[in-house]
Amino acid sequence: MASTAETKNRSEPPAAAIATAYGFAPTLFQAQSVLPAAIEAESGLIDAILLQGPALPRREKDSILLAVAGTRANSYVLGLLPPQTEGAPKSLLPDFAAKLALYGPCISNGDIEVLRQAGLTDADILEIIATVALGNMLCTLADALSLTGSSAVQMPPPPHEIPKWNSASGPYLHFAGSLPLDQPQLGTLRDQFGFVPKLFQLQTAWPELLKAECRALELVVWSEDHLSRIQKELILLVTSTANLNTYGVALHSQMLNILGVSAEDCESVIFDPSHSSLKQEDKTLLAQISLLAGGRQSRAAFDLNMLRDHGFTPAQIINAAVTASLGTFLNTLQFGLGAAPDFPPRKTFTEKDLYLPAQLSRPTSDAIVRLDPDADLVERVQAGEIDGFEELVRRHTRLVFGTLNGILGNYDEARDATQDVFVKAFENIASFEGRAKFSTWLTSIAVNTGVEILRQRKTTVPLEDVGDEDFRPRRVQAWAEDPEALFAASQVNALVRDAVLRLPQKYRVAVLLRDINQMSTEDTAQALGLSVPALKARVLRGRLMLRETLAPHFVRPERIDV
Amino acid sequence: MFSCAEFLAEFGDYLDGMANPELRVRLEEHLRECKTCRVIVDSTQKTVKIVTDHDTFTLSTSDVDPMVSQVMVRVRSRAAQRS
């Protein structure tokens, strides 16, 4: 860590707040010296939130930052903070901070209500949320720069229990009276977005924070310098995707459209960057950003060297990392405030996205093996460390179970088969060579296991796909604008379940892996031992068959003229 | 111009937003002229969204920990037998 003497030799003035906040110039900021604008942006946010934030004492903010760094297992940021004094912080704030930092999409109005009932005002809560967002930003920066702290730092164990997903949006905070919408920083936002996004409207009760955010965006994102504006918006889009932030995906897709990027290209970036029409170096950059922003507890490393190998300069790499960190800051704020999307989202994240290993990395096709987020754990298990296997089971239980339940259509049978799949995987893990991702390999074992069980059943489920080759869509009546709104969620679930289970087996498995498990086309083809074109044909046929089965329920209701 | 049969054989990449520009132009050319295929594209997109949005086959949260424990009991027993 740097000494104070080093700090005095630095010429950049903007880090004054950093020196005040920490009493020295941490390596985290020194390492960004090729990009003074980034340091100024971060310093402004630290000043507004940590030093000037009016609601909470610094000690409580430090306890929030400790909880964020702890839950993210970030030893560097933990090491920057004063140790907690015994019994000082109430567990309420650290608990909320840890949940928001790690499982932002699960934050709901109920969490905010708990804070209110403890006597906190909405102004206090806004400051708590901003402090968590700042902590997430600092942890992401430290991950990007591969900084680690002293091994003496005690890190709390990561939570095992994944909280309940929240699909309702807010806003959660309410301030008395009308908020001033004529602040100068709102004009800056209007210039950039053409309107004031709801995320920022919800913060007008704290003009100094808005000002620091706008300044940070100006310095890091809105300027055309080391990276183009489009590259930076792509980074923000990928960061929002990795953070499972529906709001951010909607906002940054819209910005990219305004900048001339087609809707199709945006969707490719969201769903599978390897198939977008971007240049190879940009695909590599976005795959790395996805790892950086999505690697919740797994430190699947952001690889600076890989970016250097692809021709990125140090200033470009720092600019990319800082942009992603700022994206994480904004996404955390949105989760805490519950801002509803300003536009129809291109992707709405749901509970199952939390469990998909694909969210940890959306690799470019030529880097699949290198970026397998399970590679380290698999190596440990192969070396005889059985405990590492428990983490693999935990990560992929839902993937394996969902695959088997979709094939077998029987919850209890799928539960038993899931155990068998993991035992088989353990027994054969020595032969796993990493040609596919571990999750793809595991999926192929699950599919084979499920199909074998169906084969033994024989009498109950027809295995022959008789007549499907001649399939043609027959129901061509227009569907309702929002078909899901016609039924309760549980009814839609039952309809989907019946329709999927009625598909002939080969189409069912293809749709299950591609659309329900949301695996990429390439991974699905690999898991099923098919060529990519053959897999695509099966998925399309399966989707059309599903459409046919669901159509009677979802066609547009006839208008009755009275 | 594509016939409906050709359109239906080719529009998978279009649904996933992955059609190359040349194919996309040909598909959209057909779509402008063919109401039936427009309905099929719209309803298939909605089908994919509905299927993707619903956790139809998922393991309930309360079953995750017991599942992990049961698997690990069996795994440790296998490992013990081997050694």
Interface residues (C-beta under 8 A of the other chain):
Chain A: H160 E161 I162 K164 A263 E264 D265 E267 S268 F271 D272 H275 T348 T350 E351 K352 I386 F389 E390 V393 R394 T397 R398 F401 G402 T403 N405 G406 A414 R415 T418 Q419 F422 V423 F426 E427 R472 P473 V476 Q477 A478 W479 P483 E484 A489 V492 N493 V496 R497 V500 V511 L512 D515 I516 Q518 T521 K536 A537 V539 L540 R543 L544 L546 R547 L550 A551 F554
Chain B: L8 F11 G12 D13 L15 D16 G17 M18 A19 R24 T36 V39 I40 D42 S43 T44 K46 T47 V48 K49 I50 V51 T52 D53 H54 D55 T56 F57 T58 L59 T61 D63 V64 D65 M67 V68 Q70 V71 M72 R74 V75 R76 R78 A79
